[in-house]
Amino acid sequence: MPKPKKRGNNHQRGAGGQPRNVQPFSDEDASIETMSHCSGFSDPASFTEDGPEVDEEATQEDLEYKLKGFIDLTLDKSAKTRQAALESLKSAFSSKILYEFIMERRMTLTDSIERCIKKGKSDEQCAAAGLACLLCVQMGSGIESEEIFKTLGPVLKKIVCDGTASVQARQACATCLGICCFIVTDDITELYSTMECLENIFTKAYQRDRDTNGVSSTHNTVLHISALLAWTLLLTICPMNEVKKKIEMHLHKLPSLLSCDDLNMRIAAGETLALLFELARETDADFFYEDMDLLTEKLRALATDGNKHRAKVDKRKQRSVFRDVLRAVEERDFPTEMVKFGPERMYIDCWVKKQTYDTFKEILGSGMQYHLQSNDFLRNVFELGPPVMLDAATLKTMKISRFERHLYNSAAFKARTKARSKCRDKRADVGEFF
């Protein structure tokens, strides 16, 4: 009989002292601080009274050992191994703050990312571009990040403008270019240059319906969407005089994208329009749009779309988004959203803030809450102040029992049921007719 495999041996090494296989970064590799992307902070009940003590120093050493192995494997001859290493590094960077570890190896990481973007295939280029975004998010705005962008910026622009590269790689590089420029660029010339590069991509979608050669087909729509969203993100940090120029240039052309067959393009165009109107009214309180009636008619049609040939899920999503867009354009209103992360709350009360939040959430995924709590750069972007430090004793005082949670949920459920029943009961209005 074959011998059973031993478990827990994650440090097997082959010739030359290199790891034999890429073991993907898992939630277990994140130390107790991460608490599965901060779920422990957001739910005080997850803390146990007498939990086992964890050797944080040993856990951190084990994590860094694995990350060093992944960095080495980004130079492997196998494309699959390189891609797996990049994905593992992305998972680690999105779920933990690793500033000191990255600071010591930023040049090595930058060189690896540059090599993978230049010489890799589509999937590897996408993974490398995503890692570049997270690298800048970890480093924040500073000299080190500027050096990273000086190295990677020209490479990203080259891929974005390369018609022979895969659409997926160009899409990932367009997103990366916008985010990295947003984080690190203090040079206004570089900001304008990056925006022009992105404009050259998404403006091709304006002529899509008139294009008879199929050059700007639906095949490139995902690229146009990414370029448009990245450009919109950069517009939020432009000087007001430049914002006015961009609004004059694009506000009359963007409505044409509302007729696109792709749902995501319609939504991206609608949200960009809402943001442009918001910025225009900030720069000029008496801002007037000539084709307002035609635009609101289009937006209202999308907000009440009932076409049977579209999926129900798509229709619901579209109606929800365009109801908000219509309110923004017509009534200058924004539906405030609240984001919870640990003991803190953040209110998203404008389209600029929503665009910024959505962009970083797309990159960080489930690690967004953790970074909002601990990442100095993100906290500065959203004006949250320095990180709130809570010790274990304070967190335990926030803990409520399961029985108390049950009572609260039951009371809330009963109140909600009564409120809905009053609205649904037709007999409630009978008395008015007598």
N, C-alpha and C positions, 0 to 999 in steps of 0.2 A: 504494500500500500504506500502511496506517496505521502511524504511527511507534510503535515499541515503547515501552512505559512505562518510565520511569526508576525504578530501584530505589534504596532507601536514603534517599529524600527524605521523611522523617517529619515535617518541619516546614513543610509547605505551609500558608500562611495565607490566609484569605479577607478580606473587607471587615471593617474594624474591628479587625484584628489578631487575630481569634479563629481557632482551628483549624477547618478545614472539616469534618473527620470525626473521630469518636472512634476512635482506634487503641487496641484493648484492651491493657491492661498485660500484658506477656509476661515469661517467665523471663529473657529477654535484658536487660530493663530493670532487673532486680535486679542489683546490683553483684557483683563477685567475692566479696564477703564472704558473700553468700547461698549461693553454690555450689549452686544449684538446691535450695533448701530444706535447705541444710546437708548434702547428700549427700556433699560433698567432705570434711566433717569426719568423717562416719560411716564413710567408706571411705578410709583413708589411701592406698590404692593409686591413688586418682584424681589425686593430685598428680604432675605431671611434673617431670622434672629440669630441663629447659631450656624451660619454657613461656614464651610471650611476655609481656612486662610489660604490665600494664593501668594506665592512668591513672585511678586511683580517683576523684580529684577531678573530672575531666571527666565520668566516668560518673555520679557523684552529681549533678552540675549538670544533666546531661541528664535524669536521673530526676525531679528536682524540677521541671524545666521541664514535663515531661509531666504530673506530678501537679497542677501549677497549672492547666494546661489542663483537666484533668478536673474540678477544683473549680469552675472557671468554667462548665463545661458542665452542672453540676447545676442551673443556673438557666435552661437552654435551654427554649424553648417546646415543643420536641418531647419527648414522653414517652419515646420510644425512645432518644433521645439522652441524656436524664437517667438513664435506667436503665442504659445502657451505661457512662456515666461513673461511676455508683455501683458497678457491678460491677468496673470497673477499679481504683477506689480500694480496694475490698475485697481484691482480689488483691494489691495493693501492700502494704496494711497487714498482711496475714497472712504475707507472705514477708520483710518487713524491719522493723527497728526504726527508726522515723522520729519519735522523740520531739521533737527540736528543730524539725523542719519542721512537725509538727502543733501544737506549742505556740504557734507564731506565728500559726496559722490556726484555732485551735480554735473560736473564736466563729463564724467564717464557716462552718466545717464543721457546727457545731451548728445554725445557722440553716438551712442547706441540707437537713440531715436532717429537721429539724422541718417544713419546708415540704413535702418529698416525702412524709412520713408523713401529713400533714394533707390534702393536695390530690391526691396521686397515686392511681393505681389499684392493684390487688392486687400485681402483680409489682414495681412501683416501691416500694410500701410494704415489701415483703419485703426488697428490696435495701437500702433505707434503714435498716431495723431491724438488718440484719446489719452494716452499716457502723457503726452506733451501738455495737454490741457491740465491734467491733474498735477503735473510737476509745477506748473506756474501757480495753480491754486494753492499748493502747499507752500511755495516760496513767497507768495504775495508780491506786492509792488515794491521793488527795490533794485539795487544795482545788479544783484545776482540774476534776477528774473530778466532784466534788460539784456544781460549777456546771453541768456538762453534764447531770447527772442531774436537777437541779432544773428544768431547762428541758424535758428530754425525758420525764421520769417521768410527769407528768400527761397528756401526749399519748399515751404508750404505754398507760397505764391506760384512757384513754377508748376507744382502738381495741379493746383486749382485751374490754372490757365492752359494746361496740357490737354488738348482734345483727344489724344491717344490713350490717356490714362483711364482707368475704370471710373465709372460714375460714382461708385461707392467711395473710392479713395478720394476723389475730388470733393465729394460731399463732406467727408470727415475732415479733410484739410481745410475746407472753407469754414467749418464750425470752429476748428482749432485756431485758425488764423484770427477770427473775430474775438474769441475769448482771450487768447494770449495778448492780443493788442489791447483789449479792454483793461487787462490786469496791469500790464507793464509800461505802456507807452505814455511818456510825458512829452515826447517830441510830436508837436502838432503836424509836422510835415509827414511823419511816418503814419500818423492816424489818417490823414487825408489820402495818402497813397494806398493804404490798406482798404479804405472805403471805396476808392476808385476801382481797385481790383475786384471787389465783390460786386460793385455796380455793373461792371462789364459782363458779369455772369447772369445776374437775375433780370437785367433789363432785356435780355434776349427773350424772356417769356412774354414781354409786351407784344411782340410781333408773332407769337406762336400761331395764332389763328390765321394770319396772313401768309404764313410760310408754306410754300408749296413743295419745297424740297425735303421736308421732314427733318431739317437740321435741328430745330428746337422742338423735338417731339416729346411725348409723355415720358420717354426714356430718360430725359434730362430733368424732369420736373423735380425730383428729389434734390438734385443739385441746386436748382433755382430756389427752392424753399430754404435750404440751408444758407445759401448766400444772402437771401433776403433777410432772414432772421439775424444772421451775424451782422449784417450792415445796420439793421435797426438797433441792435445792441450798442454799436459804436456811435450811432447818432445821438444816443442819450447822454454822451459825455462830450459832445461837440460844443464849441462856443455858439452863442445865440445867432450871430451873424451867419455862420455856416449852416445852422439849422434852418434859417429862413431860406437860404439858397436851395437846400435839398428839398424843402417843402414845395417851393415853387416849381422845382424840376420834376417831382414825382407824384404830387398829390392828384394831378389830373390824369396820370397814366395808371396808377395802381388800381382804380376801379375796374379796369379791363380784366384783371386777374380774378375778379369775383365770378366770372363766367367760366372759369377753368373747370375741366371735368374732374380734376383731382380734389378731393375733400380737403386734404391738408394744405394745399395751395390756397384754396378759398379762405380757409381759416387764418392762415398766415397773412394773407393780403388784408383781411378784415381787421385783424388785431393791429397790423401795422398802420392802417388807416386811422384807427381809434387813437393810437399813440401819436400820429402826426397831428391830428386835430388837437390833442391835448397840448402838445408842444407849441403849436401855432397860437393857441389861445393864451398860453403863458407869455409868449413874446409880444402878442398884440391882443389886448382885451376886446377890441372891436373887429377881430378877424372875420372876414366874410368869404364864403366859398360860393362861387357863381352857380355851380351845378348841384346845389344842395338838394333840390327836389328830386332830380334824377338819381342821385346817390342814395338818398333815404328810401326811395322806391325799390332800388336794388336790394338794399339791406333788409327792408321789411319783407321782401319776397323770400330771401334766404332765411329769415327768422321764423317764417311761417310755411316753409317748404313742405309740401306733402306729396311730392312726386313718387309714384308707386315703383318706379324702376330703381330707386335707391334703397339701400338697406335701412332697416328701422334704426339700427344703432347709429349709423352715419347721420340719419335725419335728426335724431335726438341730439347728438353732439353738435351738429351744425346749428340747429335752432337755439340751443343753449348759448353758444358763443355769440351768435349774431343778435340775439336779444340784448346782450351786454354792449355789443358794438353799436347797435342802433341807439341805445340810451346815451352812450358816450358822444355820438355825433349830434344827436338831436337835442338832448337835455343836459349835456356836459356832466353826466352822472357816471359814477363808477361803483359797482357793488363790492364793498369792502370785504376782504377775506381775512381770516385769522389763521396764523400758522403757530402751532404749539411745538415747542422743543424744550423738554425738561420742565423746569419751573417757570420758564419765560414764555412770553407771547409776542408775536410780531404781527402787525396789521399791514396788509397790502392794500393801499388806498388810492393807487393811481396806476395807469398803464405802464409808466416807466418802471415802476417798482415790480410790477407783475412780469414784464418782459425780462428783467434782470433775474428775478427769482426763478422763473421757468427755465431760463438758460442754464443756470448753475445746477438746478435740480436734475436736468437732463444728463448732465455730466457726472454728478455725484451720486445720483440714484438714492438708495436707502441710506447713504451716508450723509445726506443733506442735513438732517437734524443734528448729527454729531458735529459737523463742521460749523453750523450756526452757533453751537454752544462754545466751540473751542478755537475756531480759526479766526485769528485776529483780522486778516484781510476781509473775510466775508462780513464779520461783525462791523467793520469800518464801512463797508459798502452799504449795509442796511442800517447804519447809525445805531447800533445796539450797545455801543460802549465796550469796556473791557469785559472779558469772560467772567461769569458769575461762578465763584468757587464755593461748592457745598461739600462739607465733610460727611462721613458716614452717619454721624450722630444726627445731623440736621436732616438728612434724607429719611432716617428712621422716624423722626417726629412727623414727617409728612405722610407716613404710612397709614392707610385706613384698612380696617378688617374686611374680609370677604363678606361678612354678614351686613356690614354698613353699606358696602357697594351694592349688594343685592336689594336692600331696602330703598336706596336711592334710585336704582334702575326701575324697580317696580312702581314707585311713585311717579316717575317720569313717564313710564309706559301708560299708566292709568290716565294721567292728565292729557297725554297726547291722544289717546283713544277717545276721551270725552270731547275734546276739541274737534276732532275729525267727524265724530258722530253728529254733532250739531250742524256741521256744514253739509253733511250728506243726507240728513233726515228731511225729506220733503214736507213732512207734517209740521215742521217748525214754522213755516211761512203761511199755513192755512188760515190763521187768525186774521191776517191782514186783509182778507177778501170778504170778511163779514162785517 
